[in-house]
Amino acid sequence: MQFDRKDYSNDDLLRLYEGLVKPRMIEEKMLILLRQGKVSKWFSGIGQEAISVGSTLALHMDEYILPLHRNLGVFTCRQLPLDRLFAQWQGKKTGFTKGRDRSFHFGTNEHHIVGMISHLGPQLAVADGIALASKLNDEGKVTVVYSGDGGASEGDFHEGLNVAAVWQLPVIFIVENNGYGLSTPSNEQFRHGYFINKGPAYGIEAVQVDGNNVLEVYDTVRRLAEDLRQNPRPVLLEALTFRMRGHEEASGTKYVPQELFEEWAQKDPVENFERYLLEQGVLDEEAKQRYRRTIKDEIDEAWRVVFETPEIQVDEQEEVADMYRPFDAPDQAPAADAPSTERRYVDAISDGLRQSMERFPELVLMGQDIAEYGGVFKITDGFVQQFGKARVRNTPLCESAIIGTGLGLSIRGKKAMVEMQFADFVTCGFNQIVNNLAKSHYRWGQNADVVVRMPTGAGSAAGPFHSQSNEAWFVHTPGLKVVYPATPYDAKGLLCAALEDPNPVIFFEHKMLYRSISGPVPNDYYTLPIGQARLAREGSELSIITYGMGVHWAAKLAEEMSLDCDILDLRTLLPWDEEAVRKTVEKTGRVIILHEDTLTGGIGGEIGAWIAEHCFTKLDAPIQRVASLDTAIPFAPNLEHNFLADNRLRKCVEKLLAY
């Protein structure tokens, strides 16, 4: 292996050497502890240390890195206390996730590291968001994110690179090409020869390095970073390397030909660089042993502390509380005499979004066609002229990357609003929402200050892929808040509240309400409490618990039948207002739960079960659910009408009143 020291000093070279030796020695200790049964699992990076060490030391300490399984060198070069790092691996309270996640599945803003989730690819988009924040702030900072050659097969890899290219974000995408995705060799993963072949297709620079040569990695990343700080753009850096142990220790290496181990053993990054330094007189045997003794003592002391640390004591209240970042929403109800304007539902949402943009200069809007075009529903019409394209951003068709970008912006203290063109399309970003946004605060204390707006619902004969009600998917996900307003007044106030809230909010807007209903909406900025229901109609014979379009279906039927009923508009589905539900049930004793979503697995089942558990003795009749058919949404208007829940509401009311 050839090393070109260029004009690097002896201190520079020794810093790289120490950076290499520490993760190698930690790994050697981990393998001993694994055999002794003192640790449960380990993903080895032996043979790949030069990539992590070289790239990390080439950056400024306040530039973000997003590592993977085999990037121990990132954490050691960022000088994380080893006792906390080892406690993380052991599931101790003193780790970075309070025992809630393992290995490198954590982040630390103090050290400018954002760890992985097991799905690998989504972190590339998070890196885009961090880099976008740096670019918006004109900070001249670079972000580095890693991908394996296996993980690069995921769609998130394409989306992450494409967004960075379109927006010219200062991200270095490092692909650690070790020839295998777990046991699957590269020739069964992709047909291109090398990843640098992909760069021109994205319109970005692509560079290849010997991933086992720490000096080459360091020099290349240092040179690229210096350039990108002045001329922001993405670069694809392919590091050729080899994994000398299994994907994780339990998987073994029987699937790898022995001759590959023999070949790559000659390219060991630690041994080769150490030999070079000895030959050059930069390092001598005494100094070599001194480095190793010091590192060994540090490792042993850290493990002593961790093994003496008691196991976690369960605190159920803390577990539940940590799903969300604490937030005491200020009381910003409109004054009773505040001037109002008659606004349509769509205009109320637009007004709330515009005033939130004025109130929060750190808020960034992202979505397909939301800039000059104003979005397909014209919510953001005119926003580019007022706020500029830096904050009102058209996106490629890549829901996953844009939601992940929102998380990256949040990590940097910004707010993000992501518009799904239709709620149906959120499936393409589902992983980012339920596994990244929702779990981030619980895992490592990082909130996701992201609102995902969801134009939803049927009634326009748009068929199965533009009409779905999918709120139940997200109500089942702790860490999210789910809001679904039914009136213009609520739509503005709840959207403003959602954008204030530092937690991720999925905000549903029924498309058929956009231009069909109007009402007085205060001109001033105001918020309404998330999690608080509204009694839309009062009566004593019957309670209809509903939300969204269901509120209007229920109100229409109540007028037609002169019903003496409560109509409880939930407004928020997660968390939903248990006390308001209790009050209306105790008041009338007869309950219908109505929603446009399909019956099976809908939120009506959850609320019905809760009523049965907590209010059973107050019921005068069985709980009734009215929902849409358990089918996909059909296209033909008469089929769609038959599908929808309101088609069955009258019959259910008559049945319940006659019970």
C-alpha positions, -999 to 999 in steps of 0.1 A, spaced: 0 0 0 14 34 -10 10 64 12 15 100 0 20 122 31 21 154 10 27 183 34 11 167 64 31 170 96 42 142 119 15 153 143 -11 150 116 0 114 108 1 104 145 -34 118 149 -46 95 121 -27 66 137 -43 71 171 -76 74 154 -72 40 137 -58 22 167 -85 31 192 -115 16 173 -95 -15 164 -86 -21 201 -122 -15 212 -134 -40 186 -108 -66 198 -121 -61 233 -157 -64 221 -150 -98 205 -135 -111 238 -166 -99 257 -189 -114 231 -172 -148 235 -175 -144 273 -212 -137 270 -209 -102 285 -223 -85 254 -251 -97 232 -244 -85 197 -217 -68 177 -213 -54 141 -176 -54 133 -159 -28 112 -125 -45 113 -108 -38 80 -129 -7 73 -116 17 100 -97 40 76 -129 53 61 -145 64 93 -113 78 108 -100 95 77 -133 112 69 -142 122 104 -108 138 112 -110 156 78 -140 176 90 -145 204 114 -158 192 148 -191 211 144 -199 195 110 -225 167 111 -218 131 103 -244 104 98 -227 70 104 -238 33 101 -231 0 118 -194 -2 110 -183 34 117 -170 31 153 -142 55 142 -167 83 138 -176 81 175 -141 77 188 -127 105 167 -155 127 179 -142 120 214 -174 105 228 -168 94 265 -162 57 262 -182 48 293 -213 64 278 -206 47 244 -202 13 261 -232 19 283 -252 26 251 -242 -9 237 -251 -25 270 -286 -9 273 -277 11 304 -295 43 315 -262 62 312 -261 55 274 -274 79 248 -309 63 245 -317 54 281 -316 17 270 -342 22 243 -320 14 213 -288 -4 206 -253 0 191 -251 31 169 -288 38 167 -285 72 184 -275 107 179 -258 134 199 -260 170 189 -232 178 213 -208 158 191 -227 165 158 -235 129 151 -268 115 139 -270 78 142 -287 53 119 -320 35 120 -320 -2 109 -335 8 75 -302 24 65 -312 45 35 -334 71 52 -305 88 68 -293 102 35 -323 124 34 -317 135 69 -283 146 58 -299 166 31 -319 185 57 -289 192 78 -270 205 48 -300 225 37 -301 243 70 -264 250 68 -269 264 33 -299 286 44 -279 299 73 -249 306 50 -227 287 74 -202 272 50 -205 237 66 -203 202 51 -224 172 60 -211 136 56 -234 106 54 -224 69 49 -241 42 29 -231 6 24 -231 -9 -11 -261 -30 -1 -281 -1 14 -274 18 -18 -299 -4 -35 -327 12 -16 -349 39 -31 -338 63 -4 -303 63 -18 -316 76 -51 -339 101 -35 -312 114 -12 -287 120 -40 -312 134 -64 -325 160 -39 -290 170 -29 -281 174 -66 -312 195 -75 -308 217 -45 -269 218 -46 -265 208 -10 -230 204 5 -232 167 13 -205 141 9 -222 108 3 -197 81 12 -204 46 -1 -184 20 17 -182 -6 -10 -171 -38 8 -185 -62 -18 -213 -76 2 -248 -67 16 -248 -91 45 -242 -123 25 -253 -111 -9 -223 -103 -32 -223 -71 -53 -230 -90 -86 -264 -99 -71 -269 -63 -58 -263 -42 -89 -250 -44 -125 -229 -13 -126 -192 -17 -120 -186 10 -95 -206 36 -77 -187 64 -93 -205 55 -125 -237 68 -108 -224 103 -102 -228 117 -138 -263 104 -140 -272 127 -110 -251 155 -123 -227 154 -94 -190 148 -90 -180 112 -82 -146 102 -66 -131 69 -58 -106 62 -31 -88 32 -16 -109 28 15 -81 11 34 -57 39 29 -64 63 58 -42 90 44 -59 89 10 -93 90 26 -83 119 49 -67 140 21 -96 134 -3 -124 143 22 -104 173 35 -99 186 0 -136 181 -10 -148 196 23 -128 227 18 -142 232 -17 -178 224 -7 -177 250 20 -171 276 -6 -190 261 -35 -219 241 -20 -228 209 -39 -230 172 -33 -202 147 -40 -204 109 -43 -173 93 -27 -168 56 -32 -144 39 -8 -133 5 -18 -128 -18 12 -136 -52 26 -153 -65 58 -131 -90 75 -158 -103 97 -195 -111 94 -223 -86 89 -227 -92 126 -208 -118 146 -237 -143 146 -239 -144 108 -203 -157 103 -184 -155 70 -188 -189 54 -203 -173 23 -171 -154 15 -143 -172 -5 -112 -177 17 -89 -161 -10 -107 -128 -5 -97 -128 32 -61 -136 23 -60 -108 -3 -76 -81 19 -56 -92 50 -26 -78 31 -44 -44 29 -52 -41 66 -56 -3 72 -41 -3 107 -12 -26 101 -2 -10 69 -3 26 82 15 16 114 43 -1 93 46 30 72 50 53 102 76 30 117 95 30 84 93 68 81 105 73 116 73 91 125 66 63 151 89 41 171 83 9 190 82 26 223 57 52 212 36 25 195 34 6 228 26 38 247 -3 46 225 -17 11 230 -12 11 267 -30 44 270 -59 33 249 -61 0 267 -63 17 301 -90 40 288 -111 11 274 -107 -11 305 -117 18 328 -147 26 307 -158 -11 309 -153 -12 346 -176 18 350 -202 3 327 -202 -32 344 -206 -15 378 -236 6 365 -269 -10 377 -294 -22 352 -322 2 343 -351 5 367 -384 7 348 -402 41 351 -434 37 331 -443 74 334 -409 84 319 -412 59 291 -446 74 280 -436 110 286 -405 107 265 -424 98 233 -429 135 229 -409 166 235 -425 185 264 -444 215 251 -467 238 270 -487 254 243 -493 291 250 -529 302 252 -534 321 220 -572 321 216 -585 349 195 -601 378 215 -639 378 216 -640 411 197 -612 402 172 -622 411 136 -630 381 114 -635 375 78 -657 349 61 -633 324 47 -635 291 30 -618 261 46 -589 263 20 -584 300 26 -583 295 64 -555 270 60 -536 292 36 -540 322 61 -527 301 90 -498 289 70 -489 324 58 -491 339 93 -470 310 107 -443 318 80 -443 354 92 -441 344 128 -414 317 124 -386 328 100 -370 293 106 -401 276 90 -394 260 56 -422 247 33 -416 218 10 -438 199 -15 -445 191 -51 -455 221 -71 -460 244 -40 -438 273 -53 -449 293 -83 -478 270 -90 -491 274 -55 -498 237 -50 -525 217 -67 -551 231 -42 -535 266 -43 -528 267 -5 -494 284 -11 -505 306 -40 -484 338 -38 -461 325 -11 -430 326 -33 -434 362 -39 -437 369 -2 -412 345 13 -389 335 -16 -379 301 -30 -354 294 -3 -383 289 21 -410 278 -3 -394 248 -21 -406 228 -50 -395 192 -45 -388 163 -68 -414 135 -66 -397 119 -35 -419 118 -4 -394 99 16 -365 122 10 -385 153 17 -399 140 50 -364 130 60 -351 164 50 -377 178 74 -361 159 102 -327 171 92 -339 207 93 -354 201 128 -320 187 140 -306 221 131 -334 240 150 -356 248 120 -393 240 114 -406 221 83 -439 218 66 -442 190 41 -472 190 18 -483 156 5 -500 164 -28 -526 138 -18 -526 119 15 -525 87 -5 -489 94 -16 -477 94 20 -471 56 16 -439 65 -2 -427 83 29 -442 60 55 -410 47 69 -396 82 75 -428 92 95 -433 61 116 -397 51 122 -377 84 120 -400 113 129 -422 94 155 -394 76 174 -366 103 173 -374 120 206 -380 87 224 -347 72 211 -323 101 217 -341 132 227 -342 148 193 -376 162 184 -389 163 149 -404 197 143 -423 187 112 -459 191 101 -470 168 72 -501 182 56 -524 156 41 -552 165 16 -575 135 22 -609 120 16 -634 109 -10 -663 125 -27 -648 137 -60 -649 103 -79 -611 103 -79 -607 66 -74 -585 44 -52 -553 64 -52 -565 100 -46 -594 94 -21 -582 73 8 -587 80 44 -555 67 61 -555 85 94 -557 52 114 -522 42 102 -508 72 121 -531 71 151 -514 37 158 -480 53 160 -468 67 193 -447 99 189 -470 114 163 -498 139 168 -527 135 144 -551 165 137 -582 165 115 -602 198 116 -637 201 102 -643 238 100 -624 268 87 -620 283 122 -605 251 135 -584 245 104 -565 278 109 -562 276 146 -551 240 147 -526 244 118 -510 273 136 -508 252 168 -493 222 148 -466 245 134 -458 258 168 -456 223 184 -421 209 183 -434 174 178 -443 158 144 -479 164 135 -499 147 107 -524 173 96 -554 160 76 -575 183 54 -606 170 37 -604 180 0 -641 182 -3 -643 208 24 -617 231 8 -642 251 -12 -676 238 -1 -678 254 34 -671 288 48 -672 305 82 -659 334 102 -622 332 108 -603 357 129 -579 378 109 -552 377 136 -529 348 144 -543 324 169 -540 287 180 -564 261 193 -553 234 217 -542 201 201 -560 172 219 -592 190 227 -625 181 212 -654 205 203 -691 200 209 -705 209 175 -742 203 184 -758 197 218 -786 173 226 -797 146 251 -809 115 232 -778 104 213 -741 111 208 -724 110 174 -686 111 179 -669 119 147 -644 142 129 -636 158 95 -663 152 69 -682 131 95 -691 163 114 -710 177 84 -727 144 76 -739 142 112 -750 178 112 -770 174 80 -787 143 92 -795 159 125 -813 188 108 -832 165 85 -843 142 113 -846 170 140 -823 149 162 -818 158 198 -782 148 197 -747 157 207 -722 159 178 -687 156 193 -660 168 168 -628 151 180 -606 175 160 -575 157 172 -572 119 168 -539 115 186 -541 123 214 -579 122 214 -600 138 241 -610 111 265 -628 134 289 -650 149 262 -660 114 251 -667 104 286 -690 135 292 -711 129 261 -715 92 267 -726 98 303 -750 125 291 -769 105 264 -761 68 270 -763 61 233 -733 64 210 -725 62 174 -689 66 163 -687 78 127 -658 81 104 -651 81 66 -623 56 70 -631 19 65 -645 0 94 -619 -26 102 -590 -12 122 -605 23 121 -602 47 151 -639 40 159 -629 6 172 -604 21 196 -628 47 209 -656 21 212 -633 -2 232 -624 26 255 -660 35 261 -668 -1 268 -640 -2 294 -646 31 311 -683 40 306 -701 6 303 -725 13 331 -736 46 315 -747 29 282 -783 24 274 -776 6 241 -747 -11 223 -720 11 208 -725 16 171 -699 22 145 -706 37 111 -678 36 86 -671 31 49 -670 -3 33 -640 -25 38 -630 -22 2 -608 1 -18 -624 33 -29 -642 29 -63 -641 54 -91 -677 55 -104 -698 81 -85 -726 57 -76 -701 31 -64 -683 57 -44 -715 69 -28 -723 34 -18 -688 30 -3 -690 61 19 -701 59 56 -728 86 53 -748 62 32 -754 41 63 -757 67 90 -795 73 90 -803 36 93 -779 33 123 -794 63 140 -829 49 136 -818 15 150 -801 31 180 -830 53 189 -853 24 187 -832 1 209 
